[in-house]
Amino acid sequence: MSFKQITGNDELVERLRNIAGSGHIHNGYIFEGPWTANKKLVAESFAKAILCPVEPGEGCDRCRICRMIDDGNHIDVMFTEAENAETLKAKQKAEFGEEPVLNSRKKNSVKSVRDGNIELIQEHLAKVPIEGDRNIAIIKDADTVTPRAYGRFLKTLEEPPVGTVIMLLSENVKNLPQTIVSRCVKMRVLPFGAKQNAKSAGQAEKLVSQITSGEPYYCIKHTIEKVGKEREAAFALLDSMEEIYRNDLSGKGIIMDREYIYRAIGIIEETRDMIARKRNVAYALKSMALRIGG
């Protein structure tokens, strides 16, 4: 899949096309968005746009380069994600012929991006690109990178090898160290796919309308309770609400005060973070509605 198939992110796609087509590519990017947003697909499409020799800046989806990226076996593109210590141990042994020392069983069962993952990425980026002039690293679950691993990785962002492109995929940029964020270009990825978002979009439109028109709280509470207590439904609702507010900023929705919109978006992002940290879903949504409504 290339940019042509990504919907609901027109401004983002156009921006990435321009960057890839111009050749003025930064060393580090953060693709931030909820779990429902396919950030990996966006990152891989960007990689195609950078490396594709047939349609530079776009990605043709047909050439050998694009097919290898789709299959996950392009030699200059490395992908890593959160995993437990046992899985990482096997990878390190295969790559370096050595076994890392593991700690307690409980700690090893927790999935995160660890020192070993970052070591593999650094080894990859230090090599001379084979298929072109870029080495690309895509790090999914960047929110779970351990502080020690980020400390190790900071040097790579500060002094990246020539041709390095690093993409961090994060649900909330607030979870990343400021030293990392300040060295990357941040881009917001929205969920795409009409079927997936139709229900949440309708709920969000009703909720935003109730809040902005100052309806009584018991009416707003009734709408929130329809979402249920599931994190997935709550995340979809928050994404749709944020899209409504952002559309208003760009002149595509009803006209609201810009300061109010920025405040509402900030509260939505804080609510998303609360739910991601396993806070009570119903409480988080009710608190959000009260805060936005004032």
N, C-alpha and C positions, 0 to 999 in steps of 0.2 A: 504494500500500500504506500502511496506517495501523498503529497499535499492535495492532489485532486480529490481524494476521498475523505479528507478531513473537513467536517462541517461544524458550524457554530463557533469557529475561531478564525474568522476572516482576517481580522487585523493582525493576529499573531502569525498566520501563514504568510501574509503579504510581507511582514517584517522579516521573517526567516528567508523567504525567497530573495529579498533584496540583499540580505547579508551574504547568503551563499553565492548569489550571482555576482556580487561586487568583488568577492575574494577578500574583503576586509573582515576577517573572522576573528573574534575574540578568543582568548584561551579558555575562558570558563563561562558556562551558562547554568542557570538554575531554572528548571521548569517546575513551577509550583502549581498545584491543583489538587482537588479532592481525589479520593480513591476511585471515584466513578469516571474521572478524566484519564484517558489513555495516554499518559505522559510518555510511556516507552515508545508508543507508536509515533508520536510527534518527534521524539528524539531520533528515532531510526529514519524517519522521513527527512529530517534535517541532515542526517549523515549521508543519505542518498543524494540530496541536493548539493552537498559539498563535494562528493566523490564521483558522481555520475559523469562519464565522459561524453555521453550522448546528449543529455539535456541538463547542462550545468545550471544550478540554481533551482532546479525542479525535481529531477530524478525521473527516469523514463519507465522504471519498473520492469524493463525487458532485458537490459544488458546484463552481462556477467557480474558486474559490480553490484548492481541493484539486487540481483537474485541472491548473491552471496550474503548481502546484508539481511535480506528476508530470511534466509536459512540460518543466520547466526554464525556463519563461518568465514566472514571476511577477515583476512589476516591483520588488517590495520584497524579494525573496529573491535573493541573489547567491552563486554557487558558483565557487570557484577551486581549482585543483590544480597539482601540479608540472608544469612544462613547460620546454622548452629556450628559449634566448634568441630564436631565430628566430620561434617561435610567439608569444611574448610581444611581440616587436617589431610583429607584424601587429596584435595586439590594441590596443597602445598607439597605433599610428598611426590605427586606426579610431576610438578613443575621444578622443584628444587632438590628432590631426593632426600628431604629431611622432614622430621615430624616435630611439630610444635609441642611444647609442654602444655597439657590441659589442666584446668583447675577442677573445682567440684562438679559433680554431675549436674546439679541444678543449674549452675551458671552456664555450663556448656550447652544446655538445652535451649537457652534463650537465643532467638534469632536476631542477629545484628550484622552490620558491616564492620569487620574487625581489621586488626593490623595486617593479618595475612591477606585479606582481600585487597587492601591498599598496596601492600607490597607487590602483589601480582600486577596491579594497575601501573605502578611506578616502573616495574620491569618492562611492561609493554610500551609505555610512553618513551622510555629511554632508547628504544630500538629505532633504527632508521626505517621509515615507511617503505613498504615493498610495492604496493599497487599505485601509489601516487605520492603526494607531498604532505599528507596529513595522517597523524595517528589520533584516533578518536577513542575516548573512554566514556561509557555510559554507566552511571552509578545509580541504580534504583534503590529505593528505601534510604535515601540520604539522611532522613530523620533519625535513622538507627545507627549511624556511624558513631563508634565509640569516641569519647574525648581524646583518648590516646591515639587512635587512628587518625583523627582530624589533625592532631598536633603534628603527626608524621607527614600528613598530606599537604599541610600549609606550605611547606618548602617547595613542593611541586607547583602550586598555584603562584607562588611568588617568583619563582625562576623556572618556568616551564620549558621543556625542550622545544626546539624549533618545530613548528607544525602541529603542536599539541592542541586538541580541542576536548575539553572536559565538560560533560553534561551531568548535572546532579538533578535527580528527580525527587521532589519533596512534596508532602501534603501541606506543610506549613513552614514557610521560610523562617518563622520565629523559632523553630526548633534547631536551626543551624547556627553555629558560632558566627558572630559578627565579623570576625577576621576572615572567614570564608566568604560570607555574603558580600562583603565590600570588594572582593576581587572577582566577582562574577556579574554577568548581566542577568537580571531576573526577568522572567516571563511567566505570565499567568495562563494556564491551560484550563479551558472550560470543558465540561462533558459534551460529547457530541453523539448524536443519534436520536432522532425524533421520538421513536417508540419508547426508548428508555426514559425520556424526560417528560413525556406528555402529561402524566398524572401529577408529578411534582410541580410542573409549571403551572397547572391549573390551581393547585393548592397555594402555591406561592403568590400568584396574582391576587387571589382572594384575601390572603393574609396581609399582604402589603397594602391592599385597598382598605382593609379594616383598620390597620394601624394608622395610615395617613389621614383617614377620614375621622379618626377619633372615636370609633365605635366602643361601646362598653366592654370592659375586660372579659365578662362572661361569654360574650360572642367570640372574641378572639381566642379564649381558652377552648371553646368548643371546636374551633377550626384546628387548633394545635393538637388536640386529643385525637383527631381523625388520622393524624400522621402515624400514631402508634408510638411504641417505645423502642422500635428498631433503629439502630445506628445508621443503617444503610438508607432507610427512608428519610431520616433526619438530615443526613448529608445531602441527599438529592434535593430536599426542600431548601436547604441553605444555599446550595449552588444556584437554584432557580431564582431565589430571592436576590442574591447578589447580582445575577445577570440582569434582573429588572432594574435595579438601582444603577448599574453601570450603563445600561441602555439609556437611562434618563440623562446621565452625564453627557452622553454623545448625541443627545437630541432625538433619540428614537422612541422615547416614552413620554409619559405625562411630565410636566415641568415641575420639579421640586427644587428647593433651595440646595445649592451645591454643598454648603457646609453640613446641612442635614444629611445629605446623601453620603458624604465621606464618613460622617459619624456612624451612620447605619451600617455601612460596609465594614467599618472597623469592629462594630459590635458583632456582626455576623461572623467575621473571621475569628474573633475571640470565642464565640459560641462553638464554632467548628473545632477549635483547639480544646475546649472543655470536654466535648463529646469524645474526641480522639483520646483524651486522657482518662476515659472510662467514667466520666461524671454522669449522673443521672440524666437521661435524654429529655424526659418531660420537664424536669426542673430547668435545664439549660435553655430549652425553647421558650418556656414561659418567662424566664428572666430576660431573655433576648427581646421578646415582644414588649415587655414593660419598659425596658431601657430605651428601645427605639421610639416607642410612643411617648416617652417622657412622663 
